[in-house]
């Protein structure tokens, strides 16, 4: 059983929801990224999404765009991210890690080479924002060969036929985008999210997590019962950008707030 599947199975048995947290590898530096990964898990994160820096992160709002820029200024590469996971796995062999990014860096390494290295390094899944099912044959084949989950996004505007196609080529979890726009946007319609997630769950048994616009306890509480988990990214990346010596403390407090909200009745 994959780490991702095991995590969702364990959480379901405990009647809990998954807290998926996002940060960009190399923002502000590799050592801090590793430290924050460990802090996030210690405070309640169930799955770590690691953003792989790219020069044109089209789905991201200003907060995460700037994080990509900072990581690129540090010359952070996809190989650096794989080495980071190797370091993390020396202490943590349980927490799932997902690489989230855009096709170019992964294609540059090659689907077979990347997926082989990722699996050996301890990566559990990949989510490529700009890789539609029609263009993912190489990665689909390579992820299957290397026991990696291929996670996909579903948007509010995705119709039922398209949802079926996306779900048929997905594993691990489905990432539902809770609003139209980019990461870090401020509001979503809870009733609309509920309706769409119900539609997705009528089509697939793959766990669904909700992301975009979730930044605090109130937003967590508003959607936590609609799916198997929630994703928080921009709110954490904002704290990292503020941070300096207080990054770890700020992120720690935010994760505690979010994980406590997930447990609230």
N, C-alpha and C positions, 0 to 999 in steps of 0.2 A: 504494500500500500504506500502510495506517495506521501510525502510529508504534508502536502496541501490537503489531500483527502483525509489523512489521519487527523489533522487539526480540525477540520470541519466536523468530522465524525465525533471526536471527543467533545467539542463544544456543543453539538446537538444533544449528546447524551447528558451533558450537564445543564441543558436548557439555557445556553449562553450564546451570545453573538460574537462574531469575530471583529476585532479591531485591527484594521490594516493601515499601517502608517507608511508615509512616503518621505524620502529625502533624496537629494541629488548627490551622487558619489563625487567626492572631491570638493564639496562646498561646506565649509571654507577650505578644507584640506582632507586628505585621506585619513589621517589619524583621528581627526574629529569625527569623521563619518563613522569609523569603527566604534569609537567611544559612544556615539549617539545610538547606534544600532543596539549596543548592549544595554544602554539606559532605557531605550524604548521597550525592549523585551522585559527588563526587570520591573517596569512600571505597568505592564499589562498589554503591550502590543502582541498580537497573535501571528501576524504575517508582516514581513518587511518588503515593501516595494522600493527598489533602488532605481532612481532615475539615472539614465546614461546620457551624459551631456551631448548636445547637438547644437549646431549653429542656427537652426531654424525650427525650434520646437513649436509648431503651429497651433497645437491644441492648448498651449499653456498661456495663462495670464501673466501680467508683469512680474509678479512675485517669483514664479518658477522660471520664467525667462531669464531673470537676473541671476538666479541660482545656476542655470546652465552656463551663463556667461562667466560667472566666477570660476566654475569648474574648468571651463575651457581655458581661461587665463592661467590656471594652474597646470595646463597641459594634461589634464586627466583623460585617460584613454579607456577603451573597453577592456583592454588587457589589465589595466590597473584595477578595474572593478572586479574582474575575476580573481586577481590576487587578493583583493580585499575580502572576498568571500572565503577564500582559503584560510585567511587569518581568523575570521569570525568563527569558522567551523572548528577551530582548535578548542573553543570553549562551549560552543552551542551546536549540537548535532540535531536539534529538534525543530527549531523555528524555521518555517518555510521562507525562502527568499525568491522574489520575483524581480527580474530585470524589466523595467519599463522604459521604452524609448522609441526611436524612429529608425526606419529601415537602413539608412545609409551606413552607419558604423557597423551594423551587424552584417550587411551584405558585403562590406569591404573585407571583413574577416572570412566570410563564406559561411553558408548555413551549416554544412557538415562540420567544419572546423570549430565554429563557435559552439554549436550544440554539444559536441564531444568535450570541449574544454569546460563548458558550463557545467555539464553533468559531473565531470571529475572534480570540479572545484566546489561543488555543493549547492549550485543553483537549482531551483525546483521548477521554475516556469519563466516564460517570457510573454510580454505584452507589448506588441509593436503597434503604436497608435495609427500609423499610416500604411498598414499592411492589410488590405482587404482579402477575403478568402480566395478571390480569383487570382491573386498574385502571390499566394503563400504556399504553393505546392512544395517547393524546396524545403522551406522551414517546417511545414507539416510533416514531411517525411523524416527530416532530421530530428525533430523533437520526439517523434514516436520511437525512432531508433535509439534514442538516448534517454528515454523515460523522463522527458520534460513535459510539463503541462503547457499547452498553448492557450493562453487566456485572451479573450476578445472583449471589445467594447460594444455596447448597444446604446444608441442615442434615443432621445425622446421622439425623434422623427422617424425612427426605423419601423417599417411596416412588418406585418406578421410573416409574410413569405421570406423577407430578408432575415428576420429573427430566426426562423427555422434553419435557414442556411448557415447563419453564424453559429448557432448552437450545435449543429451537426458536426462542425469542425473545431469545436472548443473542448477544453478540459480544465480541471482545476476549479475555476469559478468564472462566472460572467460578471463583468464590471459594467453596471448600469450607470450611465451619465445622468444625473438627476435634473439637469437643466440644459437649455440651449445656450451655447457660448463657450467660454474658455474656463480653465481651472481658476479658482479663486473668486468666481462670480458670487454675488452675495445672497440671492434668494432663489428658492425653488418652490413649486406648488406641491404640497404634500399629497393632495388628492390625486393630482396627475401622476406623481411618482407611484403612489399605491396602485393606481389603475394599470400602469405600464408594467410594473413588477409582477402583478398578478397575471398579466398576459404572458410574460416571459416564463413564469413558473408553471403555467398550464402547458407549455411546450417542452420544457426540459427539466430534468432532475438535478442538473448541475447547480451548485450553490450560487446565489446571486449576492453581490455586494453593491452598495450604493455609494457613489462618490461625486465630487464637485459640489461646492457650496456648503460642505459640512465642516464647521470650524470650532464649535463649542458645545457645551452640555445641552443647551436648548435645541440646537439643530440635530444633535445625536438622538435625543429623546423623540423628536418629531418623526424620525424615520426608522428607528432601530427595530421595530417590530414588523417591518414590511419585508425584510430580507434576512439573509444569513449573516450579514455583516455590513460594516461601513468603512469607507476609506477617508483618511484625513491627510491632506498634503500641504496646501498653501499655508494653513495656519501654523504648521510646524516649520516650514521653510522661512516664513516671516520671522519666527523667533531665532532661527539660526542666523539670519541676516542681521538681527539686532545684536546678537550675542556677545562676542568676545569671551571673557572668562566666565560669563554667566550663562552660556549656551546650554550647558548640561542641566543646570538648575531650572531654567525656563522650560526646556523641553520636558523634563521630568514632571514638573507641575501640570503641564498641559496634558500629558499622557494620563496622569492620575485623574484629571478632570474628565477626560473622555472615557476612560475605562470605567470610572464610577458611574457615569451617565448610562453606559450600556447595561449596567447591573441594576439600575433603578427600576422599580416596579411601576 
